[in-house]
């Protein structure tokens, strides 16, 4: 299959290419980049007025498969990812059963190749059953291509066991993706501990719940030498600790989710389960610190923590609703609207934090860039379309979002995976 993407503004954070040109795709690879390429392709895509970027790589999603398929499946999650311009996802292991053996990683990878429109990398658990008692089969999962281990959804509270897991991860070439939450300090909290929680009569979660584990995990990474990636950072002190770690030369990276740089606790006007996420929406000062961290390159990655739940589960007060919101289908638009349009990030920065840096963290040299010979995972992004987010149109099973009805700018026109069109936006292409 040969596809010619014409007249798009190509953004490549690896080479710095930032110009209007054509991209020729053949047999799943980027064959040629230039101007005036001959129209000898089987299909020609008009990218006029759009950015052509490397496919987005989301280091942090929950596909709920196996065991919780009523929330999401590899198929529905893959469709949602494709619609959001995401061509590779890392699926967290807190499924039922927990992904803690080589066989379970292999099963998800085999099924994803058949069922998902995008590349799925299954992340392995740190401990068996995520029970925090004994290490999972880290070496076996590494052989099956899990790339990283994570206890996501909780922290490994036993620091000695976690240190052993980090050493095992390093020995097998894996990164550690850390969910930083001291569970002993949560004390039934459901949102940020501030005047908004007091106004709603809800128990709060302080910043220290995250910060003490961030500090611990950085110190453990310093001792073990493992590559540490701090997931869904939400506090100003997390940013500061990552800055200090980088100044010391430690192999530490951090991610921010769109909801954490877009919303604050002040946006929670009523007791609504769709605003319940972990970590919670923080103060405006924390939001500004996250934005500054992204702008200054302290925070490396923008990921979604896509966490679908059923409507019945989320249509409850915060005290009863589960933590988590969906994000795959809104992340590009929110990032462009909240960070690129105001000049906090450039479009090149957006591509770096949503594609190149995640590829580097995973060790995927074949993606994250629009260069000849690379895998043809590409997204055509229209920066001009203005619209309101409509959760009823989501391809994910999950509709749990606080962004329903929010006005945004920027939309995915096409998504290509291995040189095949896996999503076409009919509102932008006039397709059938």
Secondary structure in CASP SS format (residue, H / E / C, confidence):
PFRMAT SS
TARGET T0000
AUTHOR 0000-0000-0000
METHOD secondary structure of the structure
MODEL  1
X C 1.00
X E 1.00
X E 1.00
X E 1.00
X E 1.00
X E 1.00
X E 1.00
X E 1.00
X E 1.00
X E 1.00
X E 1.00
X C 1.00
X C 1.00
X C 1.00
X C 1.00
X C 1.00
X C 1.00
X E 1.00
X E 1.00
X E 1.00
X E 1.00
X E 1.00
X E 1.00
X E 1.00
X E 1.00
X E 1.00
X C 1.00
X C 1.00
X E 1.00
X E 1.00
X E 1.00
X E 1.00
X E 1.00
X E 1.00
X C 1.00
X C 1.00
X C 1.00
X C 1.00
X C 1.00
X C 1.00
X C 1.00
X C 1.00
X E 1.00
X E 1.00
X E 1.00
X E 1.00
X C 1.00
X C 1.00
X C 1.00
X E 1.00
X E 1.00
X E 1.00
X E 1.00
X E 1.00
X C 1.00
X E 1.00
X E 1.00
X E 1.00
X E 1.00
X E 1.00
X E 1.00
X E 1.00
X C 1.00
X C 1.00
X C 1.00
X C 1.00
X C 1.00
X C 1.00
X C 1.00
X C 1.00
X C 1.00
X C 1.00
X C 1.00
X H 1.00
X H 1.00
X H 1.00
X H 1.00
X H 1.00
X H 1.00
X H 1.00
X H 1.00
X H 1.00
X H 1.00
X C 1.00
X C 1.00
X E 1.00
X E 1.00
X E 1.00
X E 1.00
X E 1.00
X E 1.00
X C 1.00
X C 1.00
X C 1.00
X C 1.00
X C 1.00
X C 1.00
X C 1.00
X C 1.00
X C 1.00
X C 1.00
X H 1.00
X H 1.00
X H 1.00
X H 1.00
X H 1.00
X H 1.00
X H 1.00
X H 1.00
X H 1.00
X H 1.00
X H 1.00
X H 1.00
X H 1.00
X H 1.00
X C 1.00
X C 1.00
X C 1.00
X E 1.00
X E 1.00
X E 1.00
X E 1.00
X C 1.00
X E 1.00
X C 1.00
X C 1.00
X E 1.00
X H 1.00
X H 1.00
X H 1.00
X C 1.00
X C 1.00
X C 1.00
X C 1.00
X E 1.00
X C 1.00
X C 1.00
X H 1.00
X H 1.00
X H 1.00
X H 1.00
X H 1.00
X H 1.00
X C 1.00
X C 1.00
X C 1.00
X C 1.00
X E 1.00
X E 1.00
X E 1.00
X C 1.00
X C 1.00
X C 1.00
X C 1.00
X C 1.00
X C 1.00
X C 1.00
X C 1.00
X H 1.00
X H 1.00
X H 1.00
X H 1.00
X H 1.00
X H 1.00
X H 1.00
X H 1.00
X H 1.00
X H 1.00
X H 1.00
X H 1.00
X H 1.00
X C 1.00
X C 1.00
X C 1.00
X E 1.00
X E 1.00
X E 1.00
X E 1.00
X C 1.00
X C 1.00
X C 1.00
X C 1.00
X H 1.00
X H 1.00
X H 1.00
X C 1.00
X C 1.00
X C 1.00
X C 1.00
X C 1.00
X E 1.00
X E 1.00
X C 1.00
X C 1.00
X H 1.00
X H 1.00
X H 1.00
X H 1.00
X H 1.00
X H 1.00
X C 1.00
X C 1.00
X C 1.00
X E 1.00
X E 1.00
X C 1.00
X C 1.00
X H 1.00
X H 1.00
X H 1.00
X H 1.00
X H 1.00
X H 1.00
X H 1.00
X H 1.00
X H 1.00
X H 1.00
X H 1.00
X H 1.00
X H 1.00
X H 1.00
X H 1.00
X H 1.00
X H 1.00
X C 1.00
X C 1.00
X E 1.00
X E 1.00
X E 1.00
X E 1.00
X C 1.00
X C 1.00
X C 1.00
X C 1.00
X C 1.00
X H 1.00
X H 1.00
X H 1.00
X H 1.00
X H 1.00
X H 1.00
X H 1.00
X H 1.00
X H 1.00
X H 1.00
X H 1.00
X H 1.00
X C 1.00
X C 1.00
X C 1.00
X C 1.00
X E 1.00
X E 1.00
X E 1.00
X E 1.00
X E 1.00
X C 1.00
X H 1.00
X H 1.00
X H 1.00
X H 1.00
X H 1.00
X C 1.00
X C 1.00
X H 1.00
X H 1.00
X H 1.00
X C 1.00
X C 1.00
X C 1.00
X C 1.00
X C 1.00
X H 1.00
X H 1.00
X H 1.00
X C 1.00
X C 1.00
X C 1.00
X C 1.00
X C 1.00
X C 1.00
X C 1.00
X C 1.00
X H 1.00
X H 1.00
X H 1.00
X H 1.00
X H 1.00
X H 1.00
X H 1.00
X H 1.00
X H 1.00
X H 1.00
X H 1.00
X H 1.00
X C 1.00
X C 1.00
X C 1.00
X C 1.00
X C 1.00
X E 1.00
X E 1.00
X C 1.00
X C 1.00
X C 1.00
X E 1.00
X E 1.00
X C 1.00
X C 1.00
X C 1.00
X H 1.00
X H 1.00
X H 1.00
X H 1.00
X C 1.00
X C 1.00
X C 1.00
X C 1.00
X C 1.00
X C 1.00
X C 1.00
X C 1.00
X C 1.00
X C 1.00
X C 1.00
X C 1.00
X C 1.00
X C 1.00
X C 1.00
X C 1.00
X H 1.00
X H 1.00
X H 1.00
X H 1.00
X H 1.00
X H 1.00
X H 1.00
X H 1.00
X H 1.00
X H 1.00
X C 1.00
X C 1.00
X C 1.00
X C 1.00
X C 1.00
X C 1.00
X H 1.00
X H 1.00
X H 1.00
X H 1.00
X H 1.00
X H 1.00
X H 1.00
X H 1.00
X H 1.00
X H 1.00
X H 1.00
X H 1.00
X H 1.00
X H 1.00
X H 1.00
X H 1.00
X C 1.00
X C 1.00
X C 1.00
X C 1.00
X C 1.00
X C 1.00
X C 1.00
X C 1.00
X C 1.00
X C 1.00
X C 1.00
X C 1.00
X E 1.00
X C 1.00
X C 1.00
X E 1.00
X E 1.00
X E 1.00
X E 1.00
X E 1.00
X E 1.00
X E 1.00
X E 1.00
X E 1.00
X E 1.00
X E 1.00
X C 1.00
X C 1.00
X H 1.00
X H 1.00
X H 1.00
X C 1.00
X C 1.00
X C 1.00
X C 1.00
X C 1.00
X C 1.00
X C 1.00
X C 1.00
X C 1.00
X C 1.00
X C 1.00
X C 1.00
X C 1.00
X E 1.00
X E 1.00
X E 1.00
X E 1.00
X E 1.00
X E 1.00
X E 1.00
X E 1.00
X E 1.00
X E 1.00
X E 1.00
X C 1.00
X C 1.00
X E 1.00
X E 1.00
X E 1.00
X E 1.00
X E 1.00
X C 1.00
X H 1.00
X H 1.00
X H 1.00
X H 1.00
X C 1.00
X C 1.00
X C 1.00
END
